[in-house]
Amino acid sequence: MTLLLPNPDGTTRTYRPRMTPLTVAPGAPPISRTVFSAAHVVADPYADVSPDSAAAVDWDATLSFRRHLWSHGLGVAEAMDTAQRGMGLDWAAAAELIRRSAAEARSVGGRIACGVGTDQLVGTERPAGGGLAEVRAAYEEQLALVEGVGAQAILMASRALAAAARGPEDYLAVYGDLLRQAAEPVILHWLGPMFDPALDGYWGSADLDTATETFLEVIAAHPDKVDGIKVSLLDARREVELRRRLPDGVKCYTGDDFNYPELIAGDEQGFSHALLGIFDPLGPLAAEAVRILDTGDAQGFVRLLGPTVELSRHLFRNPTRFYKTGVVFLAWLAGHQSHFTMVGGLQSARSLPHLAYAYELADGLGLFPDPALAESRMRSLLNVYGVSP
């Protein structure tokens, strides 16, 4: 059986599905690396909402997907960019997600870390009242919630702080206050403007070398309060240089969805742990690869995970912030949810040719537990778009 898949130039190509099922069994957490998957949310497809309405979340399906990740030994990075934070998921929904997911983590013994941001302050404009006090208060409210439910905190980059700050000293002041208040060591998150254009110039400078110095100054002032840093700049060289300058005991969690195999495998001077959006669709395969790495077999790790990079680079291609559409699309094809509906209507953010190639790459990797179901769902989507078999 074949599928007729669309090309970007208006032509079509014939594709014969591989139909090889994913056979990775659940397993214990890896021991040589700490690995988090940033998980997506599942929308309620029956909710009568518009793209600018408050998010309607299918809580049962959303938590079921987290149980799937935990069953393979992965940690869950909750209420992060992959969960459409600031792109359909507002703070009220994110807070509820954190509460529910943290409770679920306790019930199954899963590891969880949750995003702490400032999205109570609507939009990217400078907060009402004009200052850093509102930004700090918003961060503090979210930090209290995350720590109150027993989860590790991830201090996310803030659109509001980017708009309100007037230089590096403002970042040093805000982050310094937050780290002093944190009950347990946190993960600091540097999300680049390719993921969110409103974060351009974060840490007080558009020059990444200058911004890096401010970032490192924050860490150096409070190394006992920083478990690690998550770097999402899609620049492997910069990440390696940065992790070599971290204080002892501070981890580097790669957020580089283009170069993750080499960064996790590491070199003679160190390695990166992982906190990745691409580990949402790759969860079982990624966990198996790191367990191979646990045995000291770095080459085996790269052999298994290396071929996934083409899919990841495709999903995260410009405009990178719309990678969530491909992530949810693959979750639907894999049978983790019954529909391809996203909060904020974001299922429309990628073209049919883009989605078709994502299907082809994922099928070629053997990512689908039920390839026949994936093929049937892909065929139904093609039919909706008028692509005949």
N, C-alpha and C positions, 0 to 999 in steps of 0.2 A: 504494500500500500504506500502511496506517495502523497505528498502535500505540495501544493503550488504556493510558493512563498513570494511575496512582493519585494522588489528591489527599489532603492531610492529613486532610480531614474524612470520609474513607471513600468518597467518590464517585470517579468516573473521568472522564477527558477523552480525546477522540480527538486524536491528533497525527499529522500527515503529515510524515515526515522530509524534510528539505531535500535531502539526498543530493548536496550539492556538496562535492567532495573538496578537501582542503588541497593547495595546489600550490606552496608556498614551497620553493625549492631551497636546498641547503646553500650556505654562504657564509663569507667571512672574518670574523674578529672585528670588532665595531664599533670605531670609533676615537674617538668623542666621549665615550663613557661606558664605564666598566668594568662588565660585566654578568655576574653569577653566577646560575646556577640552583641552588637547593638541591634535590638529587635524592633520590627515594625509593628504597627497597630492594625487591627482588622476593623474596617468600618461596618456599620449596620446597614445592609443594602436596602432594607425596607423603610428606613427613616425618611420622612418627608422633609428634606433639608436642601439648602442651596449651598454653593461654594463658600459663601461668606457667613453661613450659619455656624453655631457652635458645633463641635464635632459630635457625631453620634457613633459610639464605639460598640462593637460586638464584644462584650467582655468575655464570654465563654470561649470564643475562638481566639481572642487575643491571649488569654492565659494558657490555653491549650498549646499555642505555639511556644510559649516560654517553657512549658513542661517538656516539650520536644527538645529544646536546646539543653535544658538541664539533664535530660536523660542521657545525652551524649557527653556529659561532663563539662560542658561549657558554662562559664558565667554569663549572666545577662546584664548588659548595660541598658538600663531602663530610662525611658523618657528622654532620649537623646535625639540627635538630628534624624536618625533613621526612623524614629517614631513620628516624624513630621512635626517636630517641635518648632513652632513658629511658622509652619507651613500647613496649617489645618488643625493642629492640636494646640488649643489654648491652655493657659495655666490651670484653669478649673479642671479640664479633662486630664491634664498631665498629673495634677495632684491626686486625682482619683486613681489613675493608672499606677502611680507610685505606691499608694496605699494597698491596692489590690495585689499588685505584683510582689510587693514585699511580704504580704501575708502568705501568698502562694509559695514564695521561696522558703519561708520558714516551715511550711507544711511538708515540703519535699526535700529539705536540706540543700537547696540550691544557693549558689553564690549570686549576689546581686549588688550592683552599684547604680546609683540614680543621679540623673542630671539635676544640678542646682543652677538656676538662672535668674533672670529678671523679667520674664515675660508677663508679669502682672502689669508692667508698664507698656501700654499698647503701642505697637508700631516701632519705627526706628527713629522717631523724632526725639529730641531732647525732652526728658521727663518734665511734667508740669512742676513749676517751682524752680526749675533750672539747675538742679544740681546733683552732686554725688550722693547727698543724703538719701534721696529717694532710691537710687541705685543700690546703695548699701542696705537699706531697709528691705528691699525686695529680695536681695540675695539672702539676708538673714532669715526672712520668713521661710524661704524654700529650704535653707540649710536645716532649720529647726524641724521641718516636716520630715526630711529624709533621715536625719539622725534619730528622730522620734520613732520611726517605724523600724529602726534597726538596720538600715542599709548604709553602705559606704557612699560618701558624697563625691560627686564629680563636679567640680566648679567649672561650669561651661562659660565660654566666651559670651559676652553680653552685648547685644545691639545697643541697648540703652547706655551702657558704659562707653562704648565706642563713640556714641553721639555726644555724651556729656563731658568726657575727659578732654583736657586741654594739653596733656603732655604725659610723659612717663611717670611723673611724680603722682598723678592721680591714680594710675594703675597700682603703683607701689602702695599707696595709702589704702585703697579699697581692698586689695588682696591681702595686705598685711593685717587689716582689721579682721577679715574673715578667717584667716588662718589662725590667728590668736584665739578666736572664738570656737573653732572646730574642736569637737570632743575627741575625734580620732583622725588619723592621717587621711588626707583627701587625694584625689587625682585632679591635677590641673589640666585643662583642655584648651589647646590652641587650635582653633578651627580657622582655616584659611578662607580668603574671600572667594575662592572657587566654589566653596560649599555655601557661602552666604556673603553676597557682595556688601552687605551692611557692615561687615567686620573688617573691611579694608583699613589698614593702618592700626590694627590692634597692637596693644602694648606701647602705643604712643608714637609709632613711626611706620610709614609705608616702606621704609628700608628694612628688609628682613634681618640684616646683620645688626642693626641698631635695636630692632625689636627683640631680637634674641638676647641681647645683653640685659635688657629690662626684665625679660622673662626669667633669666638665670639669677638676676638680683633678687627677685621675689622668692625663688627657691632657696637661695643661699641664706636668706634672712630667717627662714623657718624650715630647715630641712627635716626637723622632727615631726612636722605637721603635713609633709608631702610624701604620700606613699609612692606617687609616680606622676609622670606627665604623659598625656596623650597628644601626639603631634599629628595634625591632619593638614599637611602642606603639600603632599604629593611630590616631595623632593627627597629622595633617598640619601643623597650626599649630605644634605643639611641635617637630616635626622641623625645620621651616624655621628656627625661632628658634635651635635648637641648632646647626644647620649654619653659621649666620651667626657663631657664636661660636667655631668651631673654629680652631686655629692654622693658619697658611698651610701648605699641603702635606698636611694631614690631610683625607681624603675622608669624605664622608657616603654610606654605602650604605643606601638605603631598604630597610626590611623591612616597609613598610606595604602590605599586600595589599589595602587598601581605596582608596588614593589614589595609587598608583604612577604613573599617566600624568602628572599635574600635577607630582609631585615630581621625576620624571626630566626632564621638559621644562624645569623650573626657571623662574626669573624673572630680573629684571635684576641681582639680587645673587648669583645662583649656582644650583646644581642639585644633585640627588642622583644618585649612581651606583646600582647595583641589586644586591641579594642577596636573592632572593625565592623563596618556595616556589611561588607561582603561576606562576613561569616554568618549572616542571616541565611542566605540561600545555600551557602557552602557548609553549614554547621556540622553535619555528620562527617563529611570528608575532611574538613579542617581539623576536627578533634582526632580523627584517626591519624592524620599526618603528624600532629604534634606528639601523639603517643609513639609513633615511629621515632621521632626526634628524641623522645625520652630514653630510647635505647642507645643513643649516641650515633644513630644512623642519619646524619645530616643529608647525605645524598639521597637516601630513600625518601626523606621528608620532601625534598625539592622535586623529586621525580613524581610524587603523588600530587603535590600542591601546585607545582610550576605550571602545568597545563591549564589551570583555572584562571590564570592572569588575563588571558585574552577575553574571557567572559567579563571579568571584573573591569577591565579597561573599557569594554564596550558599555557596560551599565553606567559607568562613571564618566563617560565622555561629556564634553561641553554641550549644554550647560550642566555642570556636575551636580548642582543641587537637585536635579530631577531624577537622580539615580533611584530614589525611593519607588518610582513607578515600576522600574524593572524588577526590583526586589519583591514587591507585592505580586507582580505578574507571575514570577517564578513560584512564589508560594501557592498561588492558585493552581498553576499547572501541576505542582507537586502534590496537590490534594490536601494542603494544610488549611484551606478555606474553600468555601463553596462558590465563591464569586470573585470578580475582579473589579471591585468598587473600593474607592479610597476616600478618606476624609478630605474635604475640600475639593472633591471631584478631580483629584490629581491623576486619576487613571488616564486622563486625556493629555498628560504632559509629554508623552513620548509617541512617536509616529508608529504606524503599523509596521513599516520595514524595520525599524529599530527593535520592536518587540519580536518580530519574526526571526531576526538574527540571534536575539537572545535565546529564543527557544532552540534554535539549531545548535548553538554553542553548548547550552546546558544539556541537551539530549546527547550530543556527541561526547560529553564528559560522563554520561551515565548518572546524572544527578537526580533523576526522577524515580521514586520508589515504585510507581506504577506508570510505565511509559505509555501504555495504551490509553490511560486516562489523560495524560498530558497531550497525547496526539489528538484525542477526541476534543479536548477543550481548545486546543490551538485551531482545529478545524472549525469549531463553532465560532471562534472570534473572526476567522477569515471570512466565514459566511456572512457575518454581521456587516463586514466591510465590503461585501460584494465580490470577494475573490472566490471564483468557482473552483472546485476540485478538478 
